[in-house]
């Protein structure tokens, strides 16, 4: 089945305890309006306006890839206090606009039609472009990302306390734009 598996960016960082909850997401029936992404960043970083996105990518058995990216809008609210979350981080909650929820539903419909003749797997990734509110300190820059759908019972960690520097993605303070 094309939509049988759900993978997440930086799969090696997905907590093992998240896998059963992520496996329970049924892309065929999940409500796009209920889909939320949560991001925790060090207080010195903040998501840029329109800098948080959700990417759905399908890799078909023959190597073809199809992907859609949706810019998420801040919803406000709070991420629940989760065990293992980093101290000193700021949390943000994002969701699809009504127009993008419809666009996702259309993409899903196309994929469901495609699955009748081809097979593959689905990846769900949350991306965040950040700006800095001050000098970026030395040491780890730990981030966490979460996903909430109509099938989950709250936010499920996709990546927890991942050090951007270990991933090689933490630029020097001068390379990050200052937040305005």
LOPA-854087 format. One record per residue (C-alpha): x, y, z; residue number from 0. Coordinates in nm, 3 decimals. Layout:
BEGIN
r px: X py: Y pz: Z i: NUM
...
# end
This chain:
BEGIN
r px: 0.000 py: 0.000 pz: 0.000 i: 0
r px: 0.127 py: 0.348 pz: -0.086 i: 1
r px: 0.020 py: 0.490 pz: 0.247 i: 2
r px: 0.111 py: 0.201 pz: 0.469 i: 3
r px: 0.405 py: 0.346 pz: 0.655 i: 4
r px: 0.471 py: 0.679 pz: 0.817 i: 5
r px: 0.829 py: 0.793 pz: 0.850 i: 6
r px: 0.962 py: 1.108 pz: 1.005 i: 7
r px: 1.256 py: 1.330 pz: 0.921 i: 8
r px: 1.563 py: 1.243 pz: 1.123 i: 9
r px: 1.420 py: 0.897 pz: 1.188 i: 10
r px: 1.710 py: 0.801 pz: 1.410 i: 11
r px: 1.587 py: 1.065 pz: 1.656 i: 12
r px: 1.226 py: 0.945 pz: 1.681 i: 13
r px: 1.170 py: 0.815 pz: 2.034 i: 14
r px: 1.084 py: 0.444 pz: 2.033 i: 15
r px: 0.779 py: 0.519 pz: 2.247 i: 16
r px: 0.641 py: 0.739 pz: 1.966 i: 17
r px: 0.643 py: 0.466 pz: 1.702 i: 18
r px: 0.316 py: 0.290 pz: 1.802 i: 19
r px: 0.130 py: 0.624 pz: 1.815 i: 20
r px: 0.272 py: 0.733 pz: 1.479 i: 21
r px: 0.183 py: 0.395 pz: 1.328 i: 22
r px: -0.178 py: 0.449 pz: 1.438 i: 23
r px: -0.213 py: 0.755 pz: 1.212 i: 24
r px: -0.433 py: 0.661 pz: 0.918 i: 25
r px: -0.346 py: 0.900 pz: 0.638 i: 26
r px: -0.654 py: 0.782 pz: 0.446 i: 27
r px: -0.893 py: 0.917 pz: 0.708 i: 28
r px: -0.704 py: 1.162 pz: 0.929 i: 29
r px: -0.867 py: 1.506 pz: 0.953 i: 30
r px: -0.634 py: 1.767 pz: 0.798 i: 31
r px: -0.802 py: 2.038 pz: 1.008 i: 32
r px: -0.696 py: 1.858 pz: 1.327 i: 33
r px: -0.331 py: 1.823 pz: 1.227 i: 34
r px: -0.099 py: 2.027 pz: 1.449 i: 35
r px: 0.278 py: 2.058 pz: 1.467 i: 36
r px: 0.462 py: 2.157 pz: 1.783 i: 37
r px: 0.815 py: 2.293 pz: 1.799 i: 38
r px: 1.041 py: 2.357 pz: 2.095 i: 39
r px: 1.343 py: 2.579 pz: 2.037 i: 40
r px: 1.602 py: 2.733 pz: 2.267 i: 41
r px: 1.479 py: 3.073 pz: 2.386 i: 42
r px: 1.747 py: 3.243 pz: 2.177 i: 43
r px: 1.578 py: 3.109 pz: 1.861 i: 44
r px: 1.230 py: 3.179 pz: 1.728 i: 45
r px: 1.053 py: 3.049 pz: 1.416 i: 46
r px: 1.056 py: 3.302 pz: 1.133 i: 47
r px: 0.718 py: 3.429 pz: 1.015 i: 48
r px: 0.591 py: 3.169 pz: 0.768 i: 49
r px: 0.902 py: 2.966 pz: 0.851 i: 50
r px: 0.733 py: 2.650 pz: 0.980 i: 51
r px: 0.614 py: 2.397 pz: 0.726 i: 52
r px: 0.484 py: 2.044 pz: 0.698 i: 53
r px: 0.610 py: 1.827 pz: 0.414 i: 54
r px: 0.442 py: 1.511 pz: 0.295 i: 55
r px: 0.652 py: 1.301 pz: 0.061 i: 56
r px: 0.568 py: 0.974 pz: -0.106 i: 57
r px: 0.845 py: 0.755 pz: -0.242 i: 58
r px: 0.711 py: 0.502 pz: -0.485 i: 59
r px: 0.867 py: 0.158 pz: -0.533 i: 60
r px: 0.989 py: 0.258 pz: -0.879 i: 61
r px: 1.187 py: 0.551 pz: -0.729 i: 62
r px: 0.945 py: 0.829 pz: -0.825 i: 63
r px: 0.878 py: 1.083 pz: -0.550 i: 64
r px: 0.583 py: 1.312 pz: -0.500 i: 65
r px: 0.583 py: 1.579 pz: -0.233 i: 66
r px: 0.374 py: 1.867 pz: -0.107 i: 67
r px: 0.482 py: 2.137 pz: 0.137 i: 68
r px: 0.238 py: 2.339 pz: 0.345 i: 69
r px: 0.332 py: 2.658 pz: 0.528 i: 70
r px: 0.183 py: 2.631 pz: 0.876 i: 71
r px: 0.027 py: 2.915 pz: 1.074 i: 72
r px: 0.087 py: 2.970 pz: 1.443 i: 73
r px: -0.213 py: 2.860 pz: 1.646 i: 74
r px: -0.096 py: 2.978 pz: 1.982 i: 75
r px: -0.163 py: 2.748 pz: 2.267 i: 76
r px: 0.086 py: 2.549 pz: 2.464 i: 77
r px: 0.255 py: 2.219 pz: 2.418 i: 78
r px: 0.184 py: 1.999 pz: 2.718 i: 79
r px: 0.468 py: 1.950 pz: 2.961 i: 80
r px: 0.627 py: 1.634 pz: 2.831 i: 81
r px: 0.879 py: 1.423 pz: 3.020 i: 82
r px: 1.221 py: 1.472 pz: 2.869 i: 83
r px: 1.145 py: 1.810 pz: 2.715 i: 84
r px: 1.433 py: 2.056 pz: 2.731 i: 85
r px: 1.437 py: 2.318 pz: 3.003 i: 86
r px: 1.469 py: 2.678 pz: 2.888 i: 87
r px: 1.299 py: 2.624 pz: 2.553 i: 88
r px: 1.008 py: 2.811 pz: 2.401 i: 89
r px: 0.721 py: 2.609 pz: 2.253 i: 90
r px: 0.510 py: 2.694 pz: 1.950 i: 91
r px: 0.198 py: 2.526 pz: 1.803 i: 92
r px: 0.114 py: 2.542 pz: 1.431 i: 93
r px: -0.162 py: 2.415 pz: 1.204 i: 94
r px: -0.281 py: 2.417 pz: 0.845 i: 95
r px: -0.488 py: 2.701 pz: 0.705 i: 96
r px: -0.836 py: 2.595 pz: 0.583 i: 97
r px: -0.713 py: 2.631 pz: 0.222 i: 98
r px: -0.408 py: 2.411 pz: 0.288 i: 99
r px: -0.625 py: 2.154 pz: 0.468 i: 100
r px: -0.826 py: 2.130 pz: 0.146 i: 101
r px: -0.505 py: 2.110 pz: -0.058 i: 102
r px: -0.380 py: 1.826 pz: 0.164 i: 103
r px: -0.712 py: 1.644 pz: 0.121 i: 104
r px: -0.677 py: 1.674 pz: -0.258 i: 105
r px: -0.316 py: 1.547 pz: -0.244 i: 106
r px: -0.434 py: 1.256 pz: -0.032 i: 107
r px: -0.711 py: 1.179 pz: -0.281 i: 108
r px: -0.457 py: 1.170 pz: -0.565 i: 109
r px: -0.234 py: 0.937 pz: -0.364 i: 110
r px: -0.522 py: 0.705 pz: -0.278 i: 111
r px: -0.603 py: 0.679 pz: -0.648 i: 112
r px: -0.237 py: 0.611 pz: -0.722 i: 113
r px: -0.217 py: 0.334 pz: -0.462 i: 114
r px: -0.456 py: 0.125 pz: -0.669 i: 115
r px: -0.171 py: 0.051 pz: -0.913 i: 116
r px: 0.154 py: 0.144 pz: -0.734 i: 117
r px: 0.314 py: 0.102 pz: -0.393 i: 118
r px: 0.538 py: 0.316 pz: -0.175 i: 119
r px: 0.576 py: 0.486 pz: 0.160 i: 120
r px: 0.481 py: 0.820 pz: 0.312 i: 121
r px: 0.710 py: 1.052 pz: 0.511 i: 122
r px: 0.588 py: 1.337 pz: 0.728 i: 123
r px: 0.841 py: 1.609 pz: 0.812 i: 124
r px: 0.813 py: 1.930 pz: 1.012 i: 125
r px: 1.060 py: 2.203 pz: 0.909 i: 126
r px: 1.133 py: 2.525 pz: 1.097 i: 127
r px: 1.345 py: 2.817 pz: 0.978 i: 128
r px: 1.455 py: 3.021 pz: 1.276 i: 129
r px: 1.590 py: 3.362 pz: 1.356 i: 130
r px: 1.783 py: 3.463 pz: 1.666 i: 131
r px: 1.675 py: 3.695 pz: 1.945 i: 132
r px: 2.032 py: 3.740 pz: 2.068 i: 133
r px: 2.376 py: 3.583 pz: 2.049 i: 134
r px: 2.368 py: 3.207 pz: 1.997 i: 135
r px: 2.545 py: 3.046 pz: 2.293 i: 136
r px: 2.814 py: 2.781 pz: 2.272 i: 137
r px: 2.708 py: 2.430 pz: 2.357 i: 138
r px: 2.410 py: 2.222 pz: 2.247 i: 139
r px: 2.112 py: 2.379 pz: 2.072 i: 140
r px: 1.841 py: 2.128 pz: 2.152 i: 141
r px: 1.515 py: 2.120 pz: 1.957 i: 142
r px: 1.209 py: 1.898 pz: 1.969 i: 143
r px: 0.927 py: 1.854 pz: 1.720 i: 144
r px: 0.583 py: 1.703 pz: 1.775 i: 145
r px: 0.282 py: 1.600 pz: 1.569 i: 146
r px: -0.082 py: 1.580 pz: 1.673 i: 147
r px: -0.353 py: 1.429 pz: 1.450 i: 148
r px: -0.711 py: 1.317 pz: 1.489 i: 149
r px: -0.580 py: 0.967 pz: 1.576 i: 150
r px: -0.326 py: 1.064 pz: 1.842 i: 151
r px: -0.415 py: 1.157 pz: 2.197 i: 152
r px: -0.214 py: 1.479 pz: 2.201 i: 153
r px: 0.131 py: 1.563 pz: 2.072 i: 154
r px: 0.360 py: 1.275 pz: 1.977 i: 155
r px: 0.734 py: 1.349 pz: 1.975 i: 156
r px: 0.894 py: 1.321 pz: 1.631 i: 157
r px: 1.236 py: 1.428 pz: 1.755 i: 158
r px: 1.318 py: 1.507 pz: 2.115 i: 159
r px: 1.614 py: 1.710 pz: 2.240 i: 160
r px: 1.809 py: 1.682 pz: 1.915 i: 161
r px: 2.123 py: 1.897 pz: 1.918 i: 162
r px: 2.135 py: 2.102 pz: 1.599 i: 163
r px: 2.512 py: 2.113 pz: 1.626 i: 164
r px: 2.534 py: 1.731 pz: 1.623 i: 165
r px: 2.329 py: 1.734 pz: 1.303 i: 166
r px: 2.564 py: 1.993 pz: 1.155 i: 167
r px: 2.276 py: 2.238 pz: 1.111 i: 168
r px: 2.353 py: 2.497 pz: 1.376 i: 169
r px: 2.506 py: 2.802 pz: 1.211 i: 170
r px: 2.714 py: 3.053 pz: 1.394 i: 171
r px: 2.529 py: 3.345 pz: 1.549 i: 172
r px: 2.629 py: 3.575 pz: 1.264 i: 173
r px: 2.480 py: 3.339 pz: 1.005 i: 174
r px: 2.133 py: 3.340 pz: 1.163 i: 175
r px: 1.922 py: 3.645 pz: 1.087 i: 176
r px: 1.819 py: 3.856 pz: 1.381 i: 177
r px: 1.446 py: 3.844 pz: 1.457 i: 178
r px: 1.261 py: 4.164 pz: 1.381 i: 179
# end
